Structure formats: structure tokens, C-alpha cells
Amino acid sequence: MSAAAERALAYVRELFPAAGPVPAGAPITVSFHPDRLLADGLTVAEHLAAEGVYRSQFETGISNGGLTAYAGGDRDLWEQRMFPGVYADGRGRPIYGGLNLAGYPDGASPRFGSCHLVLNASVLPRATFSHGDSFTAPTVFGTAGTFSAVWAALLDEVERTGSALNLPAASPEQWVAALTAPRTGPGRAMDHYVEAQVHGGVTLSEHVTAVVADPSFRRTPVEPLLRSLAPELRWSPGFVLPAAEFPDELRGPEVPPLARAVATHYGLDVLDAAAVGRATREPGTWSSFGTPAEVLQLLKKVWHILVLRGVTP
């Protein structure tokens, strides 16, 4: 374990020392879009296959959230707040994922990608967890052995709102029972998840047991790359939505016209993850919707709507 990982874990344990393990069998999942381009023109999947490691936003320069991973940016400030002094030199940043307590087949946090890596239990001892995403300034944290505060926060969320991890229940007891129910459909946990911060890096050959991919990548050049990343490739339920059915109210009125423009340009009636990814690789095609950076942010919202409203193909 790296010195930075030791310091991060020690800091969280000091704040939240109450013992309590992460529920058995709940893996960390790390979401990604395999077909997004990096600065060198290669895709995320190509880099993962060639390098064998999962890199943080500080290294890749791309994100499925906000593009704020630079000195003084929001991501940098969040990490300084969560782990004071641990990453002051900017090296060895944590990898962000989600703890898939509910066993959702689309992963713990699908907002960040159409595919996800399933990490094995060896990473748990060097992971920290927060009740909510780091951009929300969470106040409750834990580790694999001091998870009690996060668990209590989830139960309190159910008591207050009738749901946690996008899993509704009439009571905390029913919610706990529901966690272990078999899952076949997507969880769509866009905004409600336990964020995991893996300190010390993720090496695919050592730490990944499976890749779970959107079925729109079947029989495409992306599929063999995904198969090379882990011992097992599984297919998630996937999301599709007719371009004409993208609503205005979810992510703003400018998103549905872009969805329709993408569909028309590629001769499609229905959008899926692969179609959205194709559009991100040609941002200049959609210049009437803004600069390339603005278009990429709008296409990120197209993906969000697919997760929220899409049906399984």
C-alpha cells in the first residue's frame, strides 16, 4: 500500500472510527465510456488494453463528470478537503468508483459510463467511501473496516426519504432485505450511490474480475478490446431511447434537439451508448450547438437521459 493510501485511510479512520465492515460481496465498480477519445486520438478502451491500468482524470484529461481535474480545480479542491495534505504534490490521485451494494447490473454509478470494471476484494483495504459523490461535499466517510457511519447514513436516508441508492423501501428493514434481491434490470442510480475512492491505483490484471458493457458494443471493434481487459466480459441490460422521446425537463431544452440531430445524421431512429459515443468523436459536426467542449457536455446529458428514461433493448 502506498504512503498516500496509508495517510488517506488513517485520516478517515480517525474521523469515523466506529468498526463495521462493508457488506460481504459488494464490489467496487468503476464506470467508463470505452469509445471516448483521449488527446492522442486513441480511445479509452485502446488505452486500457495497451497500458493495463485505469488512470485518473488528472492523467487522462477526460471525464464523464466535470472537467475540473487540475491544480486549483474543483476536483483538486474536493480531494484536498476529503484527504487534507495527502495529495499535496499532485501524484498518485485516487481512482473514483462506486460501491455496488445493491448489485445493480449497470453498476453503482452509471452516470459515469456505459461500461464498468468490477474490482476484486483486494482493493477494499485501501479504499475509502463517502455517503454521496465528492462533488456534493459529503460529510460521512468510512473504510472497509469502519463502514458503520456510511451504513447509518444510508439507513437514515431511507427513513427520511423512503429510498437510498435509488432503491425504494417502506422502512430501513425492508430496504436492507431488498439489497440482496436478485437484479435483472438496471438500477439507474444516477445521483444516489456510495462513492468509492481507491487509493494506490488499479491494475487490470491484478484488480479487475470482469468488465460489464452496454450491449450496443456487441460485434463492434470495441468488443475485442473489452474482452482483453479482464477474465470475463458480461453484458449489462443496456439503454435505448427513440430520439423523438428525449424530454426537455430532465437536462435542459437544448438536449433533445441535439439527440434528434445525432439520430438524423447517422440515420437512426433510436439512440444508444454506441451512437452517443460516435457523436462525441465528431464534436465539430454539431457546431450549431456550441463549441466542441460545449457539445461534449450536452452529449454527456444525452447519456444521462438514456440512463434515466431508456428502455432495455
N, C-alpha and C positions, 0 to 999 in steps of 0.2 A: 504494500500500500504506500502511495506517495506521501511525502511530508504534508503537502497541501490537503490531501484527503484526510489525514490524521487530524489536522487542525480544524477542518470543517466539521468533522464528526464530533470532535471534542467540544466545539463551540455549541453545537446543537444539543448534545447530551447535557451540558451544563445548564442550558436554558430549560430543557424539558427532560429531567432525569427519570421520570416515572417509568419503571420497567413495563414491558408489554411487547410481544413480538408482532411483526407483520403476519397477518393470517396466512396459514400454510397454503402453498400452491399458487399464491397471487404473484404473477410475474411482472416485471417492468417491461413495458413496450415503448419503443422509440419510433415515432412516426416519421415518414419521409415521402416525398414525391420523387419517384425514381427517374422521371424524364425531364426534370428541371436542369437547365444549363448552368454551369459554373463559368467563371471568367475565361477559362481556357477553351471553351466551346464543347467540353465533354459534359455528359450528363452525370447526375448524382449516382445512378446505378453503375455507370462506367468507372467512376472514381472509387466507389465501394469495392467493385470487383478487382480493380487494379491494385489498390492500396491495402485492402483488408482491414481498414479501420474506419470507424464512424467519427467524423470531425465536427467540432462545434461551429456555430455561426461565426465566431471570431476568426476561424480559419477558412471557412468556405465563402463567406461574404454573401450568402443567400439565406433566406429564412421563409418559413411558411407562416410566421407571425409578423412582428415588426422588425424592420431592418435597423436595429439600434445597437449592434454589437461592435462598438468601437470605444476607445478611451473617452470617457465622459458621456457616452450614450446611455440610453435608458437601461439596456441590458447590463452594462458595466455598473451602473449605479445600483441596480437590483442586487447584483451579486455582492457588491460591497456592503449593502445593507444586510443581506442574509448571512454573509460569511465575512465579517469585518477583518481586513488585513490578510485574508487567506490568498486572494488572487491579486495582490497589490502590484506584482510585477507583470501581470497580464498573461502568465503562462499556465498551461495545464487546466484550462477552464473546464467546468463540469459539462457533461452531456445531459440534456434535458429529455425526459420522457414522462410516462405516467404509470402509476401502479394499477394494474388491471384487476382490481378487487372483484368486480362483477363478471370477469371472464368474457367481456364483450368481444365478438369475433372481428369487429372493426377497430379493436384496440382501445386503450384507455383514453386517448385524446385524438380522435380522428381529424380534428380541425387542422392538424399539422401535417397531414399526409394521407395519401390513398393507400399506402403500404406501411407495414411496420415490422420492425425486428422484435422478436421475443427473446429477452435476455434470460440467461440461466441464473440459478440461485447464487452463483459465485460472486455476483456483483452486489448482492444485498448488503454484505457487511461494510461496504464503502459507499453506500447510498444514503442520502438524506431525503426527507419527504416533507411536503408542505400541504396544508389544507387549502387548496386553491393554487392557481397559477401565480408565478412570481410577479407578473405584471400587476396583480391585484394587491400587492403589498401584504401578503399573508402574515398572520401573527402566530400561527400554530405550526410547529415543526416536530419532526421525530426522526429516529433512525430505525433500522431493522429490529433492534432490541429495546428501543424506547419509543414505541409507537402509540402509547396509551393516549397522549394528548390529541393526536390526529384522529384516532378512533373515536374518542369522546366528542370531538368537534363534528364528525360525521353523524353520530347519533343525535347530537343536539340539532343539527341541520334538519334531520328527518322530523324531529319533534316540533321544530318551528315552522317548517315549510311543507312537510309531507313528502319530501323527496331528498335524495342525495345521490350523486353520481348518475343523475338522470334516471334513477330507479325509484319510482313512487311506492309508498307504503303507508298504511294507516297508522303504524306505530314503529318505533325503533326495533321492537322484537320481530315484527313481520319483515322489516327491511333486512335484518340480519339473516333471517331464514331465506329471503328471496335472493340473497347474494349467491347462494350455492345452487340455484336452479339452473338447469341446462339452458344454454343460449344457442339459438339458431339465427335470430335476426340481429341486425346491428343495434348497438347501444346509443349511437348518435350523441355521445357525451361531449358536446361541443364546448360547454362552459363550466362543467362541473366534474372535476377529477382531482385525484391526489397527484400532484406533480412530484416527480422523482428527479433528483439531481445525482447523477452518477459521477463520483469523483475518481480520477485516475484513469479515465479513458475506457473505450470499448473496442476490443479487437474481435473481429467477426469469428475467427476460428476458435477463440477461447470462450467467448461470452454469449454467442448467439445460437439458439437451438432451432429457430425456424424463422422464415420470412413469410408474412401473410400479405397477400397482394390483392388489389382490386381485379376482378375478372376481366375488365376491359383490356388488360395487358396479356391475356392469353393469345398465343400464336402471333406475338409481335416480337420485334428484336429485343424488347425489354425482358421477355420471359427467360431466355437462357442466362442473362446477366443475373436476374433474381435467383435463379436456381443455383448459381455458383456461390452465393453468399452464405449459405447455411445448409445443414444436412437435410432440411425439409422445406419445401415450398407449399404453402396452403393458400387457398383462395378465400377471401372474405365474401360476404354476401354481395357487396358492391352497391353502387348508387347510379341510377339513371333518371333523367327527367326531361320531358319534352321541352324544347326551347320556348314554346309558346306559354308554358306554365310557370315560368320564373316570376315570383311575386315581387312587387315593389317594396313591400313593407319590411322585409327581412334585412336587407343590406343596402337599401337605398334605390331610388328610381333609376339611376344610371346603369345598374347592373343588368336588368332584363334586356334592354336594347343591345348590350354587348353580347349577351348569351345568344340572342337571335342572330346577330351579325356573324358570330362564330359558326353557328349552325348553318346559315345560308352559305357562307364562304366555303365550307367543307362539304356541302350537300347533305347535311344531316337533319333529321327531324328531332333526334334525341341526343342530349349531351351526356357524356360520362367522363370518368377521370382521364382517360387517354385523350379525348378530344380537348379537354381543358389544357392538358399538358402540351399538346401540339400547338395550341394558341399561344401559350407562354413562350414558346421558342420562336415565335414570329411577332414580337410586340409591335413592330413597325406597321404591320398590316392593319392594326386597329388605331392608327394615329388620330382618327377623328374623335377618339375617346380620351385623348391626352398623350402625355409623354410616355415613353416606354416604361418608366418607373410607375407612373400613374396607372397605366394599363395593367401591369403586373399586380398591382394592389386590387384592382377591380376583378381580375381573373381569380385572385385568391378568394374574393367574396362569391364568385360563381361557384367555386368548390364548396364553400360553406353552405350555400343554398342546396347544393346536391346532397350534402350530408343531412341537412335538416328536412328536406322535402322529397328527396329522391326515393324511388322505389327500387327494390332488388330486381335485377334483370332475370 
